[in-house]
Amino acid sequence: MIWLPLGTTAANVVSYNDTGLSASKLYHYRVRAKSALGDSANSNTASAITQSSAGSASPFTDDFNDNLRSPNWVLGTIAAPGNYDSSVRVAEANQRLEITPRVNWGASAYSGYLTASSYDFTGLQATIKLVQAPSGTVAEAVLTVGIDTSNRYIIGVVGNQTHFTYVLNGVWSQTFETYDPAIHKYLRIRHDPSDDGIKFETSAEGLFWTLRRSIPRNVAITNVKIDLVAGSYGSVPSPGMAIFDDFRLEASLPPLSPAIAISTRELQSAWPSFAYLPETVFPAGPYHGQTCKLEQ
């Protein structure tokens, strides 16, 4: 990191106002005292992300196939800026987003992609494919929708657990399930405008979704950001890598109708020797014209 001088205050001044900054950008600061005897050592680093101009950006998708960070993203996290660590490697490579936590690092250290703009999440859903979770009991990968560290919705995988979390005014509420990389492959946080609720959902293939937790919306969602982040909150000798793919921020879609799901199960039961149904076509509704494979 290259540091640039910002300014000098008068003696005994304990604050400084930095103006004219860009919206939705991460800034790092440090200070040192100056006297006739010379300069002190540098302080600890303080970091902060400037607010976006408005929550009116258009939804977008990113399959990471270009191996380049798009203007929709910056490096950062919604969580406490003090947990951000630029030494956590973040790279678009192999047509996916790869985040490598620090090895044997005793403090909290996280990084990842943070949306450059804010969004009105009303009637939207954020979906990500978690190709691979990091290793270790204190290493994690998360999808977050929120305002700041004290008000957010999270689906995360840490150790052998998947957690479904909301933070309201700094107070945490979590439910847990044993992490299964097959059935927790796709993670989705969805606002359901029909009941103004937040749905935490997972899927094996990104089409049929299982509701893991449902809560009334209790955090304002008209000006939120989304992040894809990985890291650790303790020492991990072999953290491996978190791998994300196929991010989608789009209009909220209701679950498939029971009739379609029932007919699918009936077909699988009737021909249990089939390895898969080659194609399932949805004749009507929000999935009209879409097809999928169902593995047994």
BAPA-9879 format. One record per residue (C-alpha): residue number from 1; residue in three letters; z, x, y. Coordinates in pm, 1 decimal, always signed. Last residue first. Layout:
# BAPA-9879
votor k=NUM | r=ALA | Z=Z | X=X | Y=Y
...
//
This chain:
# BAPA-9879
votor k=296 | r=GLN | Z=-869.7 | X=-3100.7 | Y=-3839.3
votor k=295 | r=GLU | Z=-1086.5 | X=-2996.5 | Y=-3547.3
votor k=294 | r=LEU | Z=-1214.7 | X=-3255.0 | Y=-3303.8
votor k=293 | r=LYS | Z=-1531.9 | X=-3163.1 | Y=-3119.4
votor k=292 | r=CYS | Z=-1609.1 | X=-3328.2 | Y=-2786.7
votor k=291 | r=THR | Z=-1855.1 | X=-3539.7 | Y=-2597.8
votor k=290 | r=GLN | Z=-1870.5 | X=-3679.5 | Y=-2246.3
votor k=289 | r=GLY | Z=-2108.2 | X=-3961.6 | Y=-2146.7
votor k=288 | r=HIS | Z=-1835.6 | X=-4193.5 | Y=-2025.0
votor k=287 | r=TYR | Z=-1503.7 | X=-4010.0 | Y=-1989.3
votor k=286 | r=PRO | Z=-1377.2 | X=-4229.4 | Y=-1700.5
votor k=285 | r=GLY | Z=-1456.2 | X=-4549.9 | Y=-1890.5
votor k=284 | r=ALA | Z=-1737.4 | X=-4628.0 | Y=-2129.7
votor k=283 | r=PRO | Z=-1920.8 | X=-4520.1 | Y=-2445.9
votor k=282 | r=PHE | Z=-1718.1 | X=-4206.8 | Y=-2522.6
votor k=281 | r=VAL | Z=-1916.9 | X=-3999.2 | Y=-2769.7
votor k=280 | r=THR | Z=-1748.8 | X=-3800.0 | Y=-3045.4
votor k=279 | r=GLU | Z=-1949.9 | X=-3521.7 | Y=-3199.1
votor k=278 | r=PRO | Z=-1945.3 | X=-3298.5 | Y=-3505.1
votor k=277 | r=LEU | Z=-1621.6 | X=-3448.7 | Y=-3639.7
votor k=276 | r=TYR | Z=-1446.4 | X=-3148.7 | Y=-3784.7
votor k=275 | r=ALA | Z=-1358.3 | X=-2974.6 | Y=-4111.5
votor k=274 | r=PHE | Z=-1444.8 | X=-3296.3 | Y=-4298.2
votor k=273 | r=SER | Z=-1254.2 | X=-3324.0 | Y=-4629.1
votor k=272 | r=PRO | Z=-1022.2 | X=-3584.4 | Y=-4480.8
votor k=271 | r=TRP | Z=-1305.2 | X=-3838.4 | Y=-4456.2
votor k=270 | r=ALA | Z=-1141.4 | X=-4177.2 | Y=-4407.1
votor k=269 | r=SER | Z=-833.9 | X=-4030.6 | Y=-4243.8
votor k=268 | r=GLN | Z=-1040.0 | X=-3840.3 | Y=-3985.7
votor k=267 | r=LEU | Z=-1241.7 | X=-4149.8 | Y=-3908.3
votor k=266 | r=GLU | Z=-929.9 | X=-4360.7 | Y=-3872.3
votor k=265 | r=ARG | Z=-772.6 | X=-4102.6 | Y=-3642.8
votor k=264 | r=THR | Z=-1078.2 | X=-4108.5 | Y=-3415.1
votor k=263 | r=SER | Z=-1084.5 | X=-4488.7 | Y=-3413.7
votor k=262 | r=ILE | Z=-722.3 | X=-4490.3 | Y=-3304.6
votor k=261 | r=ALA | Z=-781.1 | X=-4244.8 | Y=-3021.2
votor k=260 | r=ILE | Z=-1078.7 | X=-4440.9 | Y=-2891.1
votor k=259 | r=ALA | Z=-888.4 | X=-4767.0 | Y=-2901.3
votor k=258 | r=PRO | Z=-582.7 | X=-4607.7 | Y=-2741.3
votor k=257 | r=SER | Z=-783.8 | X=-4528.0 | Y=-2425.5
votor k=256 | r=LEU | Z=-808.1 | X=-4162.9 | Y=-2326.1
votor k=255 | r=PRO | Z=-543.5 | X=-4053.1 | Y=-2077.5
votor k=254 | r=PRO | Z=-598.6 | X=-4126.3 | Y=-1706.9
votor k=253 | r=LEU | Z=-799.7 | X=-3881.9 | Y=-1495.6
votor k=252 | r=SER | Z=-661.3 | X=-3734.7 | Y=-1172.8
votor k=251 | r=ALA | Z=-935.5 | X=-3612.0 | Y=-940.5
votor k=250 | r=GLU | Z=-992.7 | X=-3237.2 | Y=-955.0
votor k=249 | r=LEU | Z=-837.9 | X=-2892.8 | Y=-944.7
votor k=248 | r=ARG | Z=-971.3 | X=-2709.8 | Y=-1248.5
votor k=247 | r=PHE | Z=-899.0 | X=-2360.2 | Y=-1376.8
votor k=246 | r=ASP | Z=-1103.7 | X=-2252.6 | Y=-1678.2
votor k=245 | r=ASP | Z=-922.8 | X=-1937.8 | Y=-1792.8
votor k=244 | r=PHE | Z=-585.3 | X=-1765.5 | Y=-1788.4
votor k=243 | r=ILE | Z=-470.2 | X=-1455.2 | Y=-1978.2
votor k=242 | r=ALA | Z=-114.4 | X=-1325.1 | Y=-1960.4
votor k=241 | r=MET | Z=-86.8 | X=-968.3 | Y=-2085.7
votor k=240 | r=GLY | Z=+135.8 | X=-760.3 | Y=-2309.9
votor k=239 | r=PRO | Z=+498.5 | X=-740.7 | Y=-2206.0
votor k=238 | r=SER | Z=+583.5 | X=-441.1 | Y=-2427.4
votor k=237 | r=PRO | Z=+915.0 | X=-284.8 | Y=-2319.7
votor k=236 | r=VAL | Z=+1031.9 | X=-590.2 | Y=-2121.2
votor k=235 | r=SER | Z=+1307.8 | X=-543.2 | Y=-1860.9
votor k=234 | r=GLY | Z=+1404.4 | X=-850.9 | Y=-1664.6
votor k=233 | r=TYR | Z=+1263.3 | X=-1139.3 | Y=-1463.1
votor k=232 | r=SER | Z=+904.9 | X=-1099.6 | Y=-1580.6
votor k=231 | r=GLY | Z=+550.6 | X=-1153.9 | Y=-1458.5
votor k=230 | r=ALA | Z=+274.0 | X=-1408.9 | Y=-1456.2
votor k=229 | r=VAL | Z=+122.4 | X=-1639.3 | Y=-1196.6
votor k=228 | r=LEU | Z=-143.2 | X=-1904.0 | Y=-1157.4
votor k=227 | r=ASP | Z=-65.5 | X=-2074.7 | Y=-826.6
votor k=226 | r=ILE | Z=-126.8 | X=-2405.2 | Y=-655.8
votor k=225 | r=LYS | Z=-57.9 | X=-2494.7 | Y=-293.2
votor k=224 | r=VAL | Z=+76.5 | X=-2813.4 | Y=-141.0
votor k=223 | r=ASN | Z=+30.1 | X=-3021.0 | Y=+174.8
votor k=222 | r=THR | Z=+23.6 | X=-3390.7 | Y=+86.5
votor k=221 | r=ILE | Z=+247.2 | X=-3346.3 | Y=-217.3
votor k=220 | r=ALA | Z=+596.1 | X=-3427.5 | Y=-88.3
votor k=219 | r=VAL | Z=+844.7 | X=-3366.9 | Y=-367.6
votor k=218 | r=ASN | Z=+1017.5 | X=-3647.0 | Y=-558.3
votor k=217 | r=ARG | Z=+724.3 | X=-3796.0 | Y=-747.9
votor k=216 | r=PRO | Z=+880.7 | X=-4008.6 | Y=-1018.5
votor k=215 | r=ILE | Z=+903.3 | X=-3812.1 | Y=-1341.6
votor k=214 | r=SER | Z=+700.8 | X=-3786.5 | Y=-1662.2
votor k=213 | r=ARG | Z=+741.8 | X=-3511.5 | Y=-1920.7
votor k=212 | r=ARG | Z=+548.8 | X=-3390.0 | Y=-2222.0
votor k=211 | r=LEU | Z=+252.8 | X=-3631.1 | Y=-2210.5
votor k=210 | r=THR | Z=+1.7 | X=-3522.8 | Y=-2472.8
votor k=209 | r=TRP | Z=-361.4 | X=-3485.3 | Y=-2368.7
votor k=208 | r=PHE | Z=-688.0 | X=-3527.4 | Y=-2557.2
votor k=207 | r=LEU | Z=-965.9 | X=-3346.1 | Y=-2370.0
votor k=206 | r=GLY | Z=-860.7 | X=-2988.9 | Y=-2294.8
votor k=205 | r=GLU | Z=-876.7 | X=-2866.4 | Y=-2654.2
votor k=204 | r=ALA | Z=-516.1 | X=-2828.5 | Y=-2767.6
votor k=203 | r=SER | Z=-367.6 | X=-3026.7 | Y=-2481.5
votor k=202 | r=THR | Z=-57.7 | X=-3024.0 | Y=-2265.5
votor k=201 | r=GLU | Z=+82.3 | X=-3262.0 | Y=-2003.2
votor k=200 | r=PHE | Z=+338.5 | X=-3273.4 | Y=-1721.7
votor k=199 | r=LYS | Z=+291.6 | X=-3599.1 | Y=-1533.3
votor k=198 | r=ILE | Z=+409.2 | X=-3656.4 | Y=-1176.0
votor k=197 | r=GLY | Z=+452.8 | X=-4018.7 | Y=-1073.8
votor k=196 | r=ASP | Z=+327.9 | X=-4233.2 | Y=-787.4
votor k=195 | r=ASP | Z=+305.9 | X=-4524.0 | Y=-1034.5
votor k=194 | r=SER | Z=-68.9 | X=-4592.6 | Y=-1027.0
votor k=193 | r=PRO | Z=-132.2 | X=-4277.9 | Y=-819.6
votor k=192 | r=ASP | Z=-67.0 | X=-4054.2 | Y=-1121.6
votor k=191 | r=HIS | Z=-25.4 | X=-3697.6 | Y=-996.6
votor k=190 | r=ARG | Z=-112.4 | X=-3452.4 | Y=-1270.1
votor k=189 | r=ILE | Z=+17.7 | X=-3113.5 | Y=-1379.1
votor k=188 | r=ARG | Z=-188.5 | X=-2985.3 | Y=-1671.6
votor k=187 | r=LEU | Z=-157.2 | X=-2706.1 | Y=-1926.5
votor k=186 | r=TYR | Z=-421.9 | X=-2630.6 | Y=-2189.4
votor k=185 | r=LYS | Z=-334.9 | X=-2412.2 | Y=-2489.7
votor k=184 | r=HIS | Z=-2.7 | X=-2582.4 | Y=-2554.0
votor k=183 | r=ILE | Z=-118.0 | X=-2730.5 | Y=-2886.3
votor k=182 | r=ALA | Z=-246.9 | X=-2402.4 | Y=-3028.7
votor k=181 | r=PRO | Z=-18.5 | X=-2154.0 | Y=-2853.6
votor k=180 | r=ASP | Z=+289.3 | X=-2348.1 | Y=-2971.0
votor k=179 | r=TYR | Z=+588.4 | X=-2289.0 | Y=-2747.0
votor k=178 | r=THR | Z=+903.5 | X=-2464.2 | Y=-2863.8
votor k=177 | r=GLU | Z=+974.4 | X=-2738.9 | Y=-2614.8
votor k=176 | r=PHE | Z=+1187.3 | X=-2737.2 | Y=-2301.8
votor k=175 | r=THR | Z=+1297.0 | X=-2970.4 | Y=-2021.1
votor k=174 | r=GLN | Z=+1391.2 | X=-2844.9 | Y=-1677.1
votor k=173 | r=SER | Z=+1553.7 | X=-2965.4 | Y=-1353.3
votor k=172 | r=TRP | Z=+1619.4 | X=-2707.2 | Y=-1081.1
votor k=171 | r=VAL | Z=+1791.5 | X=-2760.3 | Y=-745.0
votor k=170 | r=GLY | Z=+1641.1 | X=-2565.9 | Y=-452.3
votor k=169 | r=ASN | Z=+1560.0 | X=-2871.3 | Y=-242.7
votor k=168 | r=LEU | Z=+1382.8 | X=-3020.4 | Y=-543.0
votor k=167 | r=VAL | Z=+1259.4 | X=-2787.2 | Y=-817.1
votor k=166 | r=TYR | Z=+1065.3 | X=-2947.2 | Y=-1100.4
votor k=165 | r=THR | Z=+1020.0 | X=-2807.3 | Y=-1444.4
votor k=164 | r=PHE | Z=+837.6 | X=-2847.7 | Y=-1772.9
votor k=163 | r=HIS | Z=+919.4 | X=-2549.2 | Y=-1991.0
votor k=162 | r=THR | Z=+731.6 | X=-2400.1 | Y=-2284.2
votor k=161 | r=GLN | Z=+949.8 | X=-2187.2 | Y=-2507.2
votor k=160 | r=ASN | Z=+906.6 | X=-1889.8 | Y=-2740.9
votor k=159 | r=GLY | Z=+943.4 | X=-1625.5 | Y=-2470.3
votor k=158 | r=VAL | Z=+850.7 | X=-1786.1 | Y=-2140.2
votor k=157 | r=VAL | Z=+567.8 | X=-2035.6 | Y=-2100.8
votor k=156 | r=GLY | Z=+558.6 | X=-2228.8 | Y=-1775.9
votor k=155 | r=ILE | Z=+466.8 | X=-2568.4 | Y=-1638.6
votor k=154 | r=ILE | Z=+595.2 | X=-2595.7 | Y=-1283.6
votor k=153 | r=TYR | Z=+639.5 | X=-2851.9 | Y=-1004.3
votor k=152 | r=ARG | Z=+759.9 | X=-2737.3 | Y=-661.8
votor k=151 | r=ASN | Z=+1014.7 | X=-2765.4 | Y=-380.2
votor k=150 | r=SER | Z=+1257.7 | X=-2476.1 | Y=-325.2
votor k=149 | r=THR | Z=+1012.4 | X=-2186.2 | Y=-375.4
votor k=148 | r=ASP | Z=+760.3 | X=-2347.9 | Y=-141.7
votor k=147 | r=ILE | Z=+530.7 | X=-2648.3 | Y=-110.1
votor k=146 | r=GLY | Z=+433.8 | X=-2700.0 | Y=-470.5
votor k=145 | r=VAL | Z=+205.4 | X=-2696.4 | Y=-770.5
votor k=144 | r=THR | Z=+279.0 | X=-2421.2 | Y=-1021.4
votor k=143 | r=LEU | Z=+110.5 | X=-2299.4 | Y=-1340.9
votor k=142 | r=VAL | Z=+320.5 | X=-2032.4 | Y=-1508.3
votor k=141 | r=ALA | Z=+312.0 | X=-1728.4 | Y=-1736.2
votor k=140 | r=GLU | Z=+634.0 | X=-1563.8 | Y=-1848.7
votor k=139 | r=ALA | Z=+810.7 | X=-1247.0 | Y=-1951.6
votor k=138 | r=VAL | Z=+1186.1 | X=-1272.1 | Y=-2013.7
votor k=137 | r=THR | Z=+1189.4 | X=-1312.4 | Y=-2393.0
votor k=136 | r=GLY | Z=+900.0 | X=-1077.0 | Y=-2450.9
votor k=135 | r=SER | Z=+524.4 | X=-1109.0 | Y=-2479.7
votor k=134 | r=PRO | Z=+278.6 | X=-1250.3 | Y=-2225.3
votor k=133 | r=ALA | Z=+100.7 | X=-1580.3 | Y=-2293.8
votor k=132 | r=GLN | Z=-261.2 | X=-1588.8 | Y=-2407.9
votor k=131 | r=VAL | Z=-557.2 | X=-1818.2 | Y=-2350.2
votor k=130 | r=LEU | Z=-360.9 | X=-2043.1 | Y=-2118.9
votor k=129 | r=LYS | Z=-630.4 | X=-2287.4 | Y=-2008.5
votor k=128 | r=ILE | Z=-551.6 | X=-2429.9 | Y=-1667.4
votor k=127 | r=THR | Z=-544.0 | X=-2778.9 | Y=-1518.0
votor k=126 | r=ALA | Z=-439.4 | X=-2908.7 | Y=-1176.4
votor k=125 | r=GLN | Z=-458.1 | X=-3285.8 | Y=-1123.2
votor k=124 | r=LEU | Z=-532.5 | X=-3497.4 | Y=-816.6
votor k=123 | r=GLY | Z=-447.3 | X=-3849.6 | Y=-700.9
votor k=122 | r=THR | Z=-239.5 | X=-3726.1 | Y=-406.9
votor k=121 | r=PHE | Z=-247.9 | X=-3345.4 | Y=-418.8
votor k=120 | r=ASP | Z=-335.6 | X=-3309.5 | Y=-50.3
votor k=119 | r=TYR | Z=-426.6 | X=-2945.1 | Y=-61.8
votor k=118 | r=SER | Z=-329.5 | X=-2618.0 | Y=+102.1
votor k=117 | r=SER | Z=-564.0 | X=-2323.5 | Y=+138.8
votor k=116 | r=ALA | Z=-577.9 | X=-1970.1 | Y=-1.6
votor k=115 | r=THR | Z=-469.1 | X=-2093.1 | Y=-343.8
votor k=114 | r=LEU | Z=-237.9 | X=-1842.3 | Y=-508.2
votor k=113 | r=TYR | Z=-356.8 | X=-1611.9 | Y=-785.9
votor k=112 | r=GLY | Z=-113.0 | X=-1382.8 | Y=-959.9
votor k=111 | r=SER | Z=+194.8 | X=-1173.3 | Y=-912.3
votor k=110 | r=TYR | Z=+549.0 | X=-1144.8 | Y=-1038.5
votor k=109 | r=ALA | Z=+832.8 | X=-892.3 | Y=-1057.8
votor k=108 | r=SER | Z=+1197.8 | X=-984.0 | Y=-1106.5
votor k=107 | r=ALA | Z=+1405.3 | X=-669.4 | Y=-1155.9
votor k=106 | r=GLY | Z=+1461.9 | X=-443.6 | Y=-1459.5
votor k=105 | r=TRP | Z=+1110.8 | X=-309.5 | Y=-1502.1
votor k=104 | r=ASN | Z=+1054.0 | X=-185.6 | Y=-1856.6
votor k=103 | r=VAL | Z=+677.6 | X=-241.9 | Y=-1837.9
votor k=102 | r=ARG | Z=+541.2 | X=-443.4 | Y=-1544.5
votor k=101 | r=PRO | Z=+358.6 | X=-768.7 | Y=-1616.2
votor k=100 | r=THR | Z=-19.2 | X=-764.2 | Y=-1679.6
votor k=99 | r=ILE | Z=-222.4 | X=-1052.4 | Y=-1537.5
votor k=98 | r=GLU | Z=-574.5 | X=-1129.8 | Y=-1664.9
votor k=97 | r=LEU | Z=-797.2 | X=-1400.9 | Y=-1515.6
votor k=96 | r=ARG | Z=-1107.0 | X=-1468.7 | Y=-1726.2
votor k=95 | r=GLN | Z=-1471.1 | X=-1365.5 | Y=-1754.2
votor k=94 | r=ASN | Z=-1389.2 | X=-1036.4 | Y=-1930.1
votor k=93 | r=ALA | Z=-1212.5 | X=-928.5 | Y=-1612.8
votor k=92 | r=GLU | Z=-1063.9 | X=-1098.3 | Y=-1308.5
votor k=91 | r=ALA | Z=-769.6 | X=-875.6 | Y=-1233.9
votor k=90 | r=VAL | Z=-400.6 | X=-892.0 | Y=-1148.5
votor k=89 | r=ARG | Z=-178.6 | X=-592.5 | Y=-1228.5
votor k=88 | r=VAL | Z=+188.5 | X=-638.3 | Y=-1143.8
votor k=87 | r=SER | Z=+246.6 | X=-344.0 | Y=-909.9
votor k=86 | r=SER | Z=+191.8 | X=-575.6 | Y=-610.8
votor k=85 | r=ASP | Z=+529.1 | X=-733.3 | Y=-678.6
votor k=84 | r=TYR | Z=+617.0 | X=-1080.3 | Y=-555.5
votor k=83 | r=ASN | Z=+974.1 | X=-1177.5 | Y=-641.3
votor k=82 | r=GLY | Z=+1089.4 | X=-1132.0 | Y=-280.5
votor k=81 | r=PRO | Z=+832.1 | X=-1390.1 | Y=-175.6
votor k=80 | r=ALA | Z=+1039.3 | X=-1657.7 | Y=-355.0
votor k=79 | r=ALA | Z=+805.8 | X=-1873.5 | Y=-561.8
votor k=78 | r=ILE | Z=+469.0 | X=-1999.0 | Y=-438.9
votor k=77 | r=THR | Z=+310.7 | X=-1671.5 | Y=-549.7
votor k=76 | r=GLY | Z=+64.8 | X=-1417.5 | Y=-412.4
votor k=75 | r=LEU | Z=-283.4 | X=-1271.1 | Y=-431.2
votor k=74 | r=VAL | Z=-536.1 | X=-1486.1 | Y=-249.7
votor k=73 | r=TRP | Z=-764.8 | X=-1752.0 | Y=-394.4
votor k=72 | r=ASN | Z=-1032.7 | X=-1998.9 | Y=-281.2
votor k=71 | r=PRO | Z=-1234.0 | X=-1709.5 | Y=-134.8
votor k=70 | r=SER | Z=-1330.8 | X=-1619.5 | Y=-494.7
votor k=69 | r=ARG | Z=-1180.1 | X=-1328.7 | Y=-685.2
votor k=68 | r=LEU | Z=-1460.6 | X=-1160.0 | Y=-876.1
votor k=67 | r=ASN | Z=-1517.8 | X=-1140.7 | Y=-1253.5
votor k=66 | r=ASP | Z=-1810.3 | X=-1382.6 | Y=-1211.9
votor k=65 | r=ASN | Z=-1699.7 | X=-1589.3 | Y=-1512.2
votor k=64 | r=PHE | Z=-1362.1 | X=-1672.7 | Y=-1358.1
votor k=63 | r=ASP | Z=-1407.7 | X=-2038.1 | Y=-1467.6
votor k=62 | r=ASP | Z=-1303.7 | X=-2163.1 | Y=-1123.0
votor k=61 | r=THR | Z=-1292.6 | X=-2525.7 | Y=-1013.0
votor k=60 | r=PHE | Z=-1246.3 | X=-2677.7 | Y=-668.5
votor k=59 | r=PRO | Z=-1070.1 | X=-2952.2 | Y=-475.0
votor k=58 | r=SER | Z=-1156.5 | X=-2980.0 | Y=-102.9
votor k=57 | r=ALA | Z=-917.8 | X=-2843.2 | Y=+160.1
votor k=56 | r=SER | Z=-725.4 | X=-3095.9 | Y=+370.4
votor k=55 | r=GLY | Z=-367.8 | X=-2974.2 | Y=+355.4
votor k=54 | r=ALA | Z=-379.8 | X=-2822.1 | Y=+699.7
votor k=53 | r=SER | Z=-375.6 | X=-2487.3 | Y=+887.2
votor k=52 | r=SER | Z=-219.3 | X=-2304.1 | Y=+597.1
votor k=51 | r=GLN | Z=+123.2 | X=-2152.8 | Y=+638.7
votor k=50 | r=THR | Z=+174.2 | X=-1777.5 | Y=+645.3
votor k=49 | r=ILE | Z=+292.1 | X=-1609.7 | Y=+326.9
votor k=48 | r=ALA | Z=+603.7 | X=-1392.8 | Y=+350.5
votor k=47 | r=SER | Z=+727.1 | X=-1052.2 | Y=+237.3
votor k=46 | r=ALA | Z=+1031.1 | X=-840.5 | Y=+322.5
votor k=45 | r=THR | Z=+1035.1 | X=-477.1 | Y=+209.8
votor k=44 | r=ASN | Z=+1369.1 | X=-296.4 | Y=+191.8
votor k=43 | r=SER | Z=+1445.4 | X=-86.8 | Y=+497.9
votor k=42 | r=ASN | Z=+1280.4 | X=+246.3 | Y=+572.4
votor k=41 | r=ALA | Z=+1500.5 | X=+554.2 | Y=+608.1
votor k=40 | r=SER | Z=+1635.5 | X=+626.7 | Y=+954.0
votor k=39 | r=ASP | Z=+1433.7 | X=+792.8 | Y=+1227.8
votor k=38 | r=GLY | Z=+1530.4 | X=+1089.7 | Y=+1446.1
votor k=37 | r=LEU | Z=+1838.8 | X=+1228.1 | Y=+1618.9
votor k=36 | r=ALA | Z=+1745.6 | X=+1075.2 | Y=+1952.4
votor k=35 | r=SER | Z=+1743.9 | X=+739.6 | Y=+1778.9
votor k=34 | r=LYS | Z=+1516.2 | X=+516.1 | Y=+1576.5
votor k=33 | r=ALA | Z=+1604.1 | X=+254.1 | Y=+1317.5
votor k=32 | r=ARG | Z=+1362.0 | X=+154.6 | Y=+1045.2
votor k=31 | r=VAL | Z=+1179.0 | X=-164.7 | Y=+960.8
votor k=30 | r=ARG | Z=+975.9 | X=-311.6 | Y=+676.3
votor k=29 | r=TYR | Z=+724.6 | X=-594.8 | Y=+660.6
votor k=28 | r=HIS | Z=+476.2 | X=-738.6 | Y=+409.5
votor k=27 | r=TYR | Z=+222.6 | X=-1014.4 | Y=+487.4
votor k=26 | r=LEU | Z=+57.9 | X=-1263.2 | Y=+247.9
votor k=25 | r=LYS | Z=-215.7 | X=-1479.2 | Y=+399.2
votor k=24 | r=SER | Z=-255.5 | X=-1857.0 | Y=+411.1
votor k=23 | r=ALA | Z=-344.4 | X=-1865.8 | Y=+782.1
votor k=22 | r=SER | Z=-423.2 | X=-1544.0 | Y=+966.9
votor k=21 | r=LEU | Z=-165.6 | X=-1398.0 | Y=+1205.0
votor k=20 | r=GLY | Z=-174.9 | X=-1420.0 | Y=+1584.1
votor k=19 | r=THR | Z=+199.3 | X=-1371.0 | Y=+1626.0
votor k=18 | r=ASP | Z=+470.5 | X=-1136.2 | Y=+1493.9
votor k=17 | r=ASN | Z=+804.6 | X=-1229.3 | Y=+1652.3
votor k=16 | r=TYR | Z=+1072.5 | X=-959.6 | Y=+1613.5
votor k=15 | r=SER | Z=+1443.4 | X=-995.3 | Y=+1552.1
votor k=14 | r=VAL | Z=+1763.6 | X=-783.2 | Y=+1571.2
votor k=13 | r=VAL | Z=+1735.9 | X=-629.8 | Y=+1917.3
votor k=12 | r=ASN | Z=+2019.8 | X=-376.8 | Y=+1970.3
votor k=11 | r=ALA | Z=+1795.1 | X=-125.4 | Y=+2151.0
votor k=10 | r=ALA | Z=+1456.8 | X=-247.0 | Y=+2267.0
votor k=9 | r=THR | Z=+1190.4 | X=-324.4 | Y=+2009.2
votor k=8 | r=THR | Z=+906.3 | X=-110.8 | Y=+1875.5
votor k=7 | r=GLY | Z=+578.4 | X=-242.1 | Y=+1737.7
votor k=6 | r=LEU | Z=+351.1 | X=-302.7 | Y=+1440.4
votor k=5 | r=PRO | Z=+281.7 | X=+39.2 | Y=+1288.4
votor k=4 | r=LEU | Z=+47.0 | X=+17.1 | Y=+986.3
votor k=3 | r=TRP | Z=+154.4 | X=+62.6 | Y=+624.6
votor k=2 | r=ILE | Z=-94.8 | X=+134.0 | Y=+344.7
votor k=1 | r=MET | Z=+0.0 | X=+0.0 | Y=+0.0
//
